[in-house]
Each structure stands twice: as structure tokens, then as C-alpha cells.
């Protein structure tokens, strides 16, 4: 029973993290789209942040797949 609880929590954690990363991606895309010279970060930095966030989302998608396959 403990393993089922841990797997359930891991699945919930992965889905929650993926949801937050999707929000972060959307926000970064908006920041890039509406970029001005007064932004805290340059467009190049925002693009790098966006790519890193997309990569992290891919990793969490893979983790979620492994949890679903019960590995």
C-alpha cells in the first residue's frame, strides 16, 4: 500500500510540475513577444530561459510516462 501511495504522489507531483512549467513557458513567450528595452532580461536571456524551461518540461513528461508505466 505504501508503494501505491508513493506512486500516486509522484504522479501528482509530475502533473503539478508540468502544469506550472506550461504556465512559465506561456509567460516567457509573452515576455519575449512584448519585450522592451526596460525589461529586466534581454531577449537573448529570455530565449535561453524559454529553451531551458521547455527542456525541463520534456524531462517531467518522461518522468510522468515512467510513473504511468509503473517502472
PDB file of N, CA, C and O in Angstrom, chain B, residues numbered from 101:
ATOM      1  N   UNK B 101       0.815  -1.196   0.000  1.00  0.00           N
ATOM      2  CA  UNK B 101       0.000   0.000   0.000  1.00  0.00           C
ATOM      3  C   UNK B 101       0.860   1.261   0.000  1.00  0.00           C
ATOM      4  O   UNK B 101       0.485   2.266  -0.604  1.00  0.00           O
ATOM      5  N   UNK B 102       1.991   1.217   0.662  1.00  0.00           N
ATOM      6  CA  UNK B 102       2.866   2.385   0.692  1.00  0.00           C
ATOM      7  C   UNK B 102       3.348   2.719  -0.711  1.00  0.00           C
ATOM      8  O   UNK B 102       3.408   3.892  -1.079  1.00  0.00           O
ATOM      9  N   UNK B 103       3.697   1.695  -1.507  1.00  0.00           N
ATOM     10  CA  UNK B 103       4.189   1.936  -2.862  1.00  0.00           C
ATOM     11  C   UNK B 103       3.111   2.611  -3.703  1.00  0.00           C
ATOM     12  O   UNK B 103       3.423   3.504  -4.490  1.00  0.00           O
ATOM     13  N   UNK B 104       1.861   2.209  -3.556  1.00  0.00           N
ATOM     14  CA  UNK B 104       0.770   2.821  -4.303  1.00  0.00           C
ATOM     15  C   UNK B 104       0.630   4.292  -3.932  1.00  0.00           C
ATOM     16  O   UNK B 104       0.406   5.131  -4.804  1.00  0.00           O
ATOM     17  N   UNK B 105       0.758   4.610  -2.659  1.00  0.00           N
ATOM     18  CA  UNK B 105       0.674   5.994  -2.193  1.00  0.00           C
ATOM     19  C   UNK B 105       1.826   6.819  -2.756  1.00  0.00           C
ATOM     20  O   UNK B 105       1.623   7.948  -3.202  1.00  0.00           O
ATOM     21  N   UNK B 106       3.013   6.269  -2.736  1.00  0.00           N
ATOM     22  CA  UNK B 106       4.179   6.980  -3.264  1.00  0.00           C
ATOM     23  C   UNK B 106       4.021   7.211  -4.763  1.00  0.00           C
ATOM     24  O   UNK B 106       4.310   8.302  -5.255  1.00  0.00           O
ATOM     25  N   UNK B 107       3.567   6.197  -5.488  1.00  0.00           N
ATOM     26  CA  UNK B 107       3.368   6.340  -6.930  1.00  0.00           C
ATOM     27  C   UNK B 107       2.300   7.386  -7.230  1.00  0.00           C
ATOM     28  O   UNK B 107       2.437   8.170  -8.170  1.00  0.00           O
ATOM     29  N   UNK B 108       1.251   7.397  -6.440  1.00  0.00           N
ATOM     30  CA  UNK B 108       0.186   8.382  -6.627  1.00  0.00           C
ATOM     31  C   UNK B 108       0.707   9.792  -6.387  1.00  0.00           C
ATOM     32  O   UNK B 108       0.404  10.711  -7.148  1.00  0.00           O
ATOM     33  N   UNK B 109       1.483   9.956  -5.338  1.00  0.00           N
ATOM     34  CA  UNK B 109       2.057  11.270  -5.031  1.00  0.00           C
ATOM     35  C   UNK B 109       3.055  11.705  -6.102  1.00  0.00           C
ATOM     36  O   UNK B 109       3.111  12.879  -6.468  1.00  0.00           O
ATOM     37  N   UNK B 110       3.835  10.760  -6.595  1.00  0.00           N
ATOM     38  CA  UNK B 110       4.791  11.081  -7.655  1.00  0.00           C
ATOM     39  C   UNK B 110       4.065  11.501  -8.925  1.00  0.00           C
ATOM     40  O   UNK B 110       4.478  12.451  -9.591  1.00  0.00           O
ATOM     41  N   UNK B 111       2.995  10.806  -9.262  1.00  0.00           N
ATOM     42  CA  UNK B 111       2.203  11.180 -10.438  1.00  0.00           C
ATOM     43  C   UNK B 111       1.615  12.590 -10.258  1.00  0.00           C
ATOM     44  O   UNK B 111       1.660  13.410 -11.175  1.00  0.00           O
ATOM     45  N   UNK B 112       1.069  12.857  -9.073  1.00  0.00           N
ATOM     46  CA  UNK B 112       0.508  14.185  -8.799  1.00  0.00           C
ATOM     47  C   UNK B 112       1.586  15.265  -8.871  1.00  0.00           C
ATOM     48  O   UNK B 112       1.351  16.349  -9.406  1.00  0.00           O
ATOM     49  N   UNK B 113       2.757  14.967  -8.334  1.00  0.00           N
ATOM     50  CA  UNK B 113       3.877  15.912  -8.362  1.00  0.00           C
ATOM     51  C   UNK B 113       4.298  16.212  -9.802  1.00  0.00           C
ATOM     52  O   UNK B 113       4.527  17.366 -10.162  1.00  0.00           O
ATOM     53  N   UNK B 114       4.397  15.165 -10.616  1.00  0.00           N
ATOM     54  CA  UNK B 114       4.806  15.347 -12.013  1.00  0.00           C
ATOM     55  C   UNK B 114       3.780  16.184 -12.773  1.00  0.00           C
ATOM     56  O   UNK B 114       4.146  17.089 -13.522  1.00  0.00           O
ATOM     57  N   UNK B 115       2.507  15.885 -12.583  1.00  0.00           N
ATOM     58  CA  UNK B 115       1.470  16.647 -13.287  1.00  0.00           C
ATOM     59  C   UNK B 115       1.429  18.093 -12.825  1.00  0.00           C
ATOM     60  O   UNK B 115       1.241  19.000 -13.635  1.00  0.00           O
ATOM     61  N   UNK B 116       1.603  18.312 -11.532  1.00  0.00           N
ATOM     62  CA  UNK B 116       1.635  19.675 -10.999  1.00  0.00           C
ATOM     63  C   UNK B 116       2.817  20.456 -11.566  1.00  0.00           C
ATOM     64  O   UNK B 116       2.670  21.603 -11.986  1.00  0.00           O
ATOM     65  N   UNK B 117       3.979  19.830 -11.572  1.00  0.00           N
ATOM     66  CA  UNK B 117       5.179  20.486 -12.098  1.00  0.00           C
ATOM     67  C   UNK B 117       5.014  20.806 -13.578  1.00  0.00           C
ATOM     68  O   UNK B 117       5.408  21.881 -14.029  1.00  0.00           O
ATOM     69  N   UNK B 118       4.432  19.874 -14.336  1.00  0.00           N
ATOM     70  CA  UNK B 118       4.226  20.106 -15.767  1.00  0.00           C
ATOM     71  C   UNK B 118       3.254  21.260 -15.990  1.00  0.00           C
ATOM     72  O   UNK B 118       3.436  22.057 -16.911  1.00  0.00           O
ATOM     73  N   UNK B 119       2.234  21.353 -15.160  1.00  0.00           N
ATOM     74  CA  UNK B 119       1.278  22.457 -15.279  1.00  0.00           C
ATOM     75  C   UNK B 119       1.978  23.794 -15.020  1.00  0.00           C
ATOM     76  O   UNK B 119       1.788  24.753 -15.768  1.00  0.00           O
ATOM     77  N   UNK B 120       2.784  23.853 -13.964  1.00  0.00           N
ATOM     78  CA  UNK B 120       3.499  25.090 -13.644  1.00  0.00           C
ATOM     79  C   UNK B 120       4.514  25.447 -14.736  1.00  0.00           C
ATOM     80  O   UNK B 120       4.690  26.624 -15.049  1.00  0.00           O
ATOM     81  N   UNK B 121       5.172  24.461 -15.307  1.00  0.00           N
ATOM     82  CA  UNK B 121       6.121  24.729 -16.387  1.00  0.00           C
ATOM     83  C   UNK B 121       5.403  25.259 -17.624  1.00  0.00           C
ATOM     84  O   UNK B 121       5.932  26.127 -18.318  1.00  0.00           O
ATOM     85  N   UNK B 122       4.213  24.753 -17.908  1.00  0.00           N
ATOM     86  CA  UNK B 122       3.438  25.282 -19.036  1.00  0.00           C
ATOM     87  C   UNK B 122       3.064  26.741 -18.811  1.00  0.00           C
ATOM     88  O   UNK B 122       3.082  27.538 -19.749  1.00  0.00           O
ATOM     89  N   UNK B 123       2.727  27.093 -17.584  1.00  0.00           N
ATOM     90  CA  UNK B 123       2.435  28.497 -17.261  1.00  0.00           C
ATOM     91  C   UNK B 123       3.690  29.344 -17.437  1.00  0.00           C
ATOM     92  O   UNK B 123       3.634  30.439 -17.997  1.00  0.00           O
ATOM     93  N   UNK B 124       4.815  28.835 -16.958  1.00  0.00           N
ATOM     94  CA  UNK B 124       6.085  29.560 -17.092  1.00  0.00           C
ATOM     95  C   UNK B 124       6.451  29.756 -18.563  1.00  0.00           C
ATOM     96  O   UNK B 124       6.918  30.828 -18.949  1.00  0.00           O
ATOM     97  N   UNK B 125       6.243  28.727 -19.383  1.00  0.00           N
ATOM     98  CA  UNK B 125       6.521  28.831 -20.818  1.00  0.00           C
ATOM     99  C   UNK B 125       5.648  29.907 -21.449  1.00  0.00           C
ATOM    100  O   UNK B 125       6.129  30.729 -22.229  1.00  0.00           O
ATOM    101  N   UNK B 126       4.364  29.897 -21.108  1.00  0.00           N
ATOM    102  CA  UNK B 126       3.444  30.908 -21.642  1.00  0.00           C
ATOM    103  C   UNK B 126       3.888  32.316 -21.243  1.00  0.00           C
ATOM    104  O   UNK B 126       3.880  33.233 -22.065  1.00  0.00           O
ATOM    105  N   UNK B 127       4.273  32.479 -19.980  1.00  0.00           N
ATOM    106  CA  UNK B 127       4.720  33.789 -19.501  1.00  0.00           C
ATOM    107  C   UNK B 127       6.000  34.237 -20.203  1.00  0.00           C
ATOM    108  O   UNK B 127       6.127  35.403 -20.579  1.00  0.00           O
ATOM    109  N   UNK B 128       6.942  33.319 -20.379  1.00  0.00           N
ATOM    110  CA  UNK B 128       8.185  33.669 -21.071  1.00  0.00           C
ATOM    111  C   UNK B 128       7.922  34.038 -22.526  1.00  0.00           C
ATOM    112  O   UNK B 128       8.516  34.981 -23.050  1.00  0.00           O
ATOM    113  N   UNK B 129       7.034  33.297 -23.175  1.00  0.00           N
ATOM    114  CA  UNK B 129       6.691  33.629 -24.568  1.00  0.00           C
ATOM    115  C   UNK B 129       6.064  35.022 -24.656  1.00  0.00           C
ATOM    116  O   UNK B 129       6.346  35.774 -25.589  1.00  0.00           O
ATOM    117  N   UNK B 130       5.221  35.360 -23.693  1.00  0.00           N
ATOM    118  CA  UNK B 130       4.637  36.709 -23.665  1.00  0.00           C
ATOM    119  C   UNK B 130       5.700  37.767 -23.394  1.00  0.00           C
ATOM    120  O   UNK B 130       5.685  38.835 -24.007  1.00  0.00           O
ATOM    121  N   UNK B 131       6.618  37.478 -22.483  1.00  0.00           N
ATOM    122  CA  UNK B 131       7.704  38.422 -22.205  1.00  0.00           C
ATOM    123  C   UNK B 131       8.544  38.669 -23.449  1.00  0.00           C
ATOM    124  O   UNK B 131       8.948  39.801 -23.719  1.00  0.00           O
ATOM    125  N   UNK B 132       8.806  37.610 -24.204  1.00  0.00           N
ATOM    126  CA  UNK B 132       9.587  37.762 -25.437  1.00  0.00           C
ATOM    127  C   UNK B 132       8.792  38.548 -26.468  1.00  0.00           C
ATOM    128  O   UNK B 132       9.324  39.437 -27.132  1.00  0.00           O
ATOM    129  N   UNK B 133       7.526  38.214 -26.595  1.00  0.00           N
ATOM    130  CA  UNK B 133       6.672  38.869 -27.590  1.00  0.00           C
ATOM    131  C   UNK B 133       6.539  40.366 -27.320  1.00  0.00           C
ATOM    132  O   UNK B 133       6.544  41.172 -28.251  1.00  0.00           O
ATOM    133  N   UNK B 134       6.423  40.730 -26.059  1.00  0.00           N
ATOM    134  CA  UNK B 134       6.208  42.129 -25.700  1.00  0.00           C
ATOM    135  C   UNK B 134       7.453  42.749 -25.074  1.00  0.00           C
ATOM    136  O   UNK B 134       7.358  43.655 -24.246  1.00  0.00           O
ATOM    137  N   UNK B 135       8.613  42.255 -25.476  1.00  0.00           N
ATOM    138  CA  UNK B 135       9.883  42.717 -24.924  1.00  0.00           C
ATOM    139  C   UNK B 135      10.132  44.192 -25.218  1.00  0.00           C
ATOM    140  O   UNK B 135       9.876  44.674 -26.322  1.00  0.00           O
ATOM    141  N   UNK B 136      10.636  44.896 -24.210  1.00  0.00           N
ATOM    142  CA  UNK B 136      11.024  46.301 -24.363  1.00  0.00           C
ATOM    143  C   UNK B 136      12.429  46.472 -23.805  1.00  0.00           C
ATOM    144  O   UNK B 136      12.964  45.564 -23.170  1.00  0.00           O
ATOM    145  N   UNK B 137      13.015  47.617 -24.037  1.00  0.00           N
ATOM    146  CA  UNK B 137      14.351  47.889 -23.517  1.00  0.00           C
ATOM    147  C   UNK B 137      14.358  48.015 -21.995  1.00  0.00           C
ATOM    148  O   UNK B 137      15.420  47.963 -21.374  1.00  0.00           O
ATOM    149  N   UNK B 138      13.194  48.180 -21.398  1.00  0.00           N
ATOM    150  CA  UNK B 138      13.117  48.357 -19.947  1.00  0.00           C
ATOM    151  C   UNK B 138      12.986  47.026 -19.197  1.00  0.00           C
ATOM    152  O   UNK B 138      12.950  47.009 -17.967  1.00  0.00           O
ATOM    153  N   UNK B 139      12.916  45.918 -19.933  1.00  0.00           N
ATOM    154  CA  UNK B 139      12.807  44.609 -19.280  1.00  0.00           C
ATOM    155  C   UNK B 139      14.053  44.307 -18.469  1.00  0.00           C
ATOM    156  O   UNK B 139      15.146  44.786 -18.770  1.00  0.00           O
ATOM    157  N   UNK B 140      13.866  43.509 -17.445  1.00  0.00           N
ATOM    158  CA  UNK B 140      14.971  43.110 -16.582  1.00  0.00           C
ATOM    159  C   UNK B 140      15.970  42.239 -17.340  1.00  0.00           C
ATOM    160  O   UNK B 140      17.174  42.330 -17.100  1.00  0.00           O
ATOM    161  N   UNK B 141      15.479  41.391 -18.258  1.00  0.00           N
ATOM    162  CA  UNK B 141      16.333  40.496 -19.021  1.00  0.00           C
ATOM    163  C   UNK B 141      16.269  40.833 -20.510  1.00  0.00           C
ATOM    164  O   UNK B 141      15.244  41.302 -21.004  1.00  0.00           O
ATOM    165  N   UNK B 142      17.361  40.592 -21.215  1.00  0.00           N
ATOM    166  CA  UNK B 142      17.382  40.800 -22.657  1.00  0.00           C
ATOM    167  C   UNK B 142      16.601  39.685 -23.348  1.00  0.00           C
ATOM    168  O   UNK B 142      16.316  38.650 -22.746  1.00  0.00           O
ATOM    169  N   UNK B 143      16.264  39.904 -24.596  1.00  0.00           N
ATOM    170  CA  UNK B 143      15.536  38.895 -25.366  1.00  0.00           C
ATOM    171  C   UNK B 143      16.339  37.610 -25.461  1.00  0.00           C
ATOM    172  O   UNK B 143      15.766  36.522 -25.404  1.00  0.00           O
ATOM    173  N   UNK B 144      17.659  37.714 -25.605  1.00  0.00           N
ATOM    174  CA  UNK B 144      18.502  36.524 -25.695  1.00  0.00           C
ATOM    175  C   UNK B 144      18.429  35.690 -24.414  1.00  0.00           C
ATOM    176  O   UNK B 144      18.364  34.462 -24.465  1.00  0.00           O
ATOM    177  N   UNK B 145      18.440  36.370 -23.274  1.00  0.00           N
ATOM    178  CA  UNK B 145      18.344  35.669 -21.994  1.00  0.00           C
ATOM    179  C   UNK B 145      16.969  35.020 -21.854  1.00  0.00           C
ATOM    180  O   UNK B 145      16.862  33.883 -21.396  1.00  0.00           O
ATOM    181  N   UNK B 146      15.922  35.739 -22.248  1.00  0.00           N
ATOM    182  CA  UNK B 146      14.564  35.183 -22.194  1.00  0.00           C
ATOM    183  C   UNK B 146      14.438  33.955 -23.088  1.00  0.00           C
ATOM    184  O   UNK B 146      13.790  32.979 -22.708  1.00  0.00           O
ATOM    185  N   UNK B 147      15.046  33.991 -24.267  1.00  0.00           N
ATOM    186  CA  UNK B 147      15.010  32.838 -25.166  1.00  0.00           C
ATOM    187  C   UNK B 147      15.732  31.643 -24.558  1.00  0.00           C
ATOM    188  O   UNK B 147      15.275  30.508 -24.688  1.00  0.00           O
ATOM    189  N   UNK B 148      16.848  31.892 -23.900  1.00  0.00           N
ATOM    190  CA  UNK B 148      17.579  30.808 -23.240  1.00  0.00           C
ATOM    191  C   UNK B 148      16.756  30.230 -22.088  1.00  0.00           C
ATOM    192  O   UNK B 148      16.724  29.015 -21.890  1.00  0.00           O
ATOM    193  N   UNK B 149      16.097  31.099 -21.337  1.00  0.00           N
ATOM    194  CA  UNK B 149      15.234  30.644 -20.246  1.00  0.00           C
ATOM    195  C   UNK B 149      14.072  29.814 -20.789  1.00  0.00           C
ATOM    196  O   UNK B 149      13.700  28.794 -20.208  1.00  0.00           O
ATOM    197  N   UNK B 150      13.511  30.256 -21.899  1.00  0.00           N
ATOM    198  CA  UNK B 150      12.407  29.535 -22.524  1.00  0.00           C
ATOM    199  C   UNK B 150      12.856  28.146 -22.966  1.00  0.00           C
ATOM    200  O   UNK B 150      12.158  27.161 -22.726  1.00  0.00           O
ATOM    201  N   UNK B 151      14.009  28.065 -23.604  1.00  0.00           N
ATOM    202  CA  UNK B 151      14.514  26.764 -24.056  1.00  0.00           C
ATOM    203  C   UNK B 151      14.781  25.845 -22.876  1.00  0.00           C
ATOM    204  O   UNK B 151      14.454  24.659 -22.930  1.00  0.00           O
ATOM    205  N   UNK B 152      15.366  26.372 -21.816  1.00  0.00           N
ATOM    206  CA  UNK B 152      15.619  25.564 -20.626  1.00  0.00           C
ATOM    207  C   UNK B 152      14.336  25.055 -19.985  1.00  0.00           C
ATOM    208  O   UNK B 152      14.272  23.917 -19.519  1.00  0.00           O
ATOM    209  N   UNK B 153      13.322  25.903 -19.965  1.00  0.00           N
ATOM    210  CA  UNK B 153      12.036  25.508 -19.388  1.00  0.00           C
ATOM    211  C   UNK B 153      11.362  24.443 -20.238  1.00  0.00           C
ATOM    212  O   UNK B 153      10.747  23.519 -19.706  1.00  0.00           O
ATOM    213  N   UNK B 154      11.471  24.566 -21.558  1.00  0.00           N
ATOM    214  CA  UNK B 154      10.904  23.546 -22.445  1.00  0.00           C
ATOM    215  C   UNK B 154      11.620  22.211 -22.258  1.00  0.00           C
ATOM    216  O   UNK B 154      10.985  21.157 -22.291  1.00  0.00           O
ATOM    217  N   UNK B 155      12.925  22.250 -22.065  1.00  0.00           N
ATOM    218  CA  UNK B 155      13.694  21.030 -21.824  1.00  0.00           C
ATOM    219  C   UNK B 155      13.271  20.389 -20.501  1.00  0.00           C
ATOM    220  O   UNK B 155      13.118  19.170 -20.415  1.00  0.00           O
ATOM    221  N   UNK B 156      13.087  21.215 -19.480  1.00  0.00           N
ATOM    222  CA  UNK B 156      12.645  20.699 -18.186  1.00  0.00           C
ATOM    223  C   UNK B 156      11.256  20.062 -18.299  1.00  0.00           C
ATOM    224  O   UNK B 156      10.987  19.046 -17.657  1.00  0.00           O
ATOM    225  N   UNK B 157      10.378  20.652 -19.108  1.00  0.00           N
ATOM    226  CA  UNK B 157       9.054  20.081 -19.330  1.00  0.00           C
ATOM    227  C   UNK B 157       9.165  18.710 -19.991  1.00  0.00           C
ATOM    228  O   UNK B 157       8.427  17.791 -19.635  1.00  0.00           O
ATOM    229  N   UNK B 158      10.070  18.564 -20.942  1.00  0.00           N
ATOM    230  CA  UNK B 158      10.278  17.264 -21.586  1.00  0.00           C
ATOM    231  C   UNK B 158      10.716  16.212 -20.563  1.00  0.00           C
ATOM    232  O   UNK B 158      10.267  15.067 -20.609  1.00  0.00           O
ATOM    233  N   UNK B 159      11.587  16.607 -19.651  1.00  0.00           N
ATOM    234  CA  UNK B 159      12.063  15.684 -18.620  1.00  0.00           C
ATOM    235  C   UNK B 159      10.899  15.247 -17.729  1.00  0.00           C
ATOM    236  O   UNK B 159      10.754  14.061 -17.433  1.00  0.00           O
ATOM    237  N   UNK B 160      10.071  16.204 -17.300  1.00  0.00           N
ATOM    238  CA  UNK B 160       8.934  15.859 -16.445  1.00  0.00           C
ATOM    239  C   UNK B 160       7.901  15.032 -17.194  1.00  0.00           C
ATOM    240  O   UNK B 160       7.238  14.186 -16.594  1.00  0.00           O
ATOM    241  N   UNK B 161       7.752  15.261 -18.487  1.00  0.00           N
ATOM    242  CA  UNK B 161       6.867  14.406 -19.285  1.00  0.00           C
ATOM    243  C   UNK B 161       7.373  12.970 -19.281  1.00  0.00           C
ATOM    244  O   UNK B 161       6.586  12.030 -19.171  1.00  0.00           O
ATOM    245  N   UNK B 162       8.670  12.803 -19.401  1.00  0.00           N
ATOM    246  CA  UNK B 162       9.268  11.472 -19.386  1.00  0.00           C
ATOM    247  C   UNK B 162       9.071  10.807 -18.023  1.00  0.00           C
ATOM    248  O   UNK B 162       8.742   9.624 -17.939  1.00  0.00           O
ATOM    249  N   UNK B 163       9.277  11.582 -16.962  1.00  0.00           N
ATOM    250  CA  UNK B 163       9.067  11.054 -15.612  1.00  0.00           C
ATOM    251  C   UNK B 163       7.612  10.599 -15.456  1.00  0.00           C
ATOM    252  O   UNK B 163       7.353   9.524 -14.916  1.00  0.00           O
ATOM    253  N   UNK B 164       6.674  11.408 -15.924  1.00  0.00           N
ATOM    254  CA  UNK B 164       5.252  11.055 -15.824  1.00  0.00           C
ATOM    255  C   UNK B 164       4.960   9.769 -16.593  1.00  0.00           C
ATOM    256  O   UNK B 164       4.178   8.934 -16.138  1.00  0.00           O
ATOM    257  N   UNK B 165       5.582   9.611 -17.752  1.00  0.00           N
ATOM    258  CA  UNK B 165       5.403   8.376 -18.531  1.00  0.00           C
ATOM    259  C   UNK B 165       5.909   7.165 -17.766  1.00  0.00           C
ATOM    260  O   UNK B 165       5.261   6.118 -17.752  1.00  0.00           O
ATOM    261  N   UNK B 166       7.071   7.306 -17.126  1.00  0.00           N
ATOM    262  CA  UNK B 166       7.629   6.193 -16.349  1.00  0.00           C
ATOM    263  C   UNK B 166       6.722   5.832 -15.186  1.00  0.00           C
ATOM    264  O   UNK B 166       6.532   4.652 -14.891  1.00  0.00           O
ATOM    265  N   UNK B 167       6.172   6.813 -14.538  1.00  0.00           N
ATOM    266  CA  UNK B 167       5.264   6.556 -13.415  1.00  0.00           C
ATOM    267  C   UNK B 167       4.028   5.817 -13.925  1.00  0.00           C
ATOM    268  O   UNK B 167       3.570   4.864 -13.295  1.00  0.00           O
ATOM    269  N   UNK B 168       3.494   6.249 -15.049  1.00  0.00           N
ATOM    270  CA  UNK B 168       2.297   5.606 -15.605  1.00  0.00           C
ATOM    271  C   UNK B 168       2.586   4.159 -16.017  1.00  0.00           C
ATOM    272  O   UNK B 168       1.715   3.293 -15.929  1.00  0.00           O
ATOM    273  N   UNK B 169       3.818   3.909 -16.467  1.00  0.00           N
ATOM    274  CA  UNK B 169       4.185   2.540 -16.869  1.00  0.00           C
ATOM    275  C   UNK B 169       4.573   1.687 -15.664  1.00  0.00           C
ATOM    276  O   UNK B 169       4.825   0.488 -15.783  1.00  0.00           O
ATOM    277  N   UNK B 170       4.616   2.355 -14.472  1.00  0.00           N
ATOM    278  CA  UNK B 170       4.893   1.662 -13.229  1.00  0.00           C
ATOM    279  C   UNK B 170       6.294   1.066 -13.192  1.00  0.00           C
ATOM    280  O   UNK B 170       6.493  -0.078 -12.785  1.00  0.00           O
ATOM    281  N   UNK B 171       7.270   1.880 -13.632  1.00  0.00           N
ATOM    282  CA  UNK B 171       8.664   1.431 -13.596  1.00  0.00           C
ATOM    283  C   UNK B 171       9.321   1.936 -12.329  1.00  0.00           C
ATOM    284  O   UNK B 171      10.501   1.671 -12.098  1.00  0.00           O
TER     285      UNK B 171
END
